């Protein structure tokens, strides 16, 4: 892989929760597109491409600390940066 293509594919694992060790504001600011089970999803809280799972919010339920409850769904995950236009490089397992 070249230096440019590594910067053009999203990381293997990323979270929107600032308390997570996998949170990265710079990468999230670029806009990440997620395809899960051949459907583009916009409600993903966290994903992992190599392990094949996503976390989504489970309704409006909250835990005792005020964080949304999430459920883990397994299946094929693809991710790309939305700021790269029509045919961006896609990261998939």
MOPEMO-V864557 format. One record per residue. N is the residue number from 1. PSI is psi in whole degrees, 0 to 359 (* if undefined). OMEGA is omega in radians with two decimals (* if undefined). Layout:
n->{N:N}
psi->{PSI:PSI}
omega->{OMEGA:OMEGA}
//
This chain:
n->{1:2:3:4:5:6:7:8:9:10:11:12:13:14:15:16:17:18:19:20:21:22:23:24:25:26:27:28:29:30:31:32:33:34:35:36:37:38:39:40:41:42:43:44:45:46:47:48:49:50:51:52:53:54:55:56:57:58:59:60:61:62:63:64:65:66:67:68:69:70:71:72:73:74:75:76:77:78:79:80:81:82:83:84:85:86:87:88:89:90:91:92:93}
psi->{144:167:319:318:332:325:345:352:139:163:163:325:136:145:149:353:119:340:350:148:345:12:135:102:322:317:322:327:332:336:118:127:137:129:122:121:49:25:130:127:144:2:25:128:323:150:159:115:312:327:349:53:159:156:131:155:137:83:217:13:142:153:183:347:1:9:146:142:138:157:149:125:137:147:180:133:135:142:148:160:128:342:4:4:209:308:72:158:135:132:121:160:*}
omega->{3.10:3.13:-3.09:-3.11:3.08:3.12:-3.09:3.09:3.14:3.12:-3.14:-3.11:-3.10:-3.13:3.08:-3.14:-3.11:3.13:-3.11:3.07:-3.13:3.09:3.07:-3.05:-3.12:-3.14:3.12:-3.12:3.10:-3.10:-3.12:3.03:-3.13:3.00:-3.14:-3.09:3.09:3.09:3.11:-3.09:3.10:-3.06:-3.08:3.07:-3.12:3.09:3.00:-3.07:-3.05:3.13:3.06:3.09:3.02:3.01:3.10:3.14:-3.13:-3.14:-3.13:-3.11:3.11:3.04:-3.06:3.10:3.12:3.10:3.12:3.03:-3.12:3.02:-3.12:3.10:-3.13:3.14:-3.13:-3.10:3.04:-3.13:3.10:3.06:-3.10:-3.11:-3.11:3.03:-2.98:-3.05:-3.11:3.02:-3.09:3.06:3.11:-3.09:*}
//
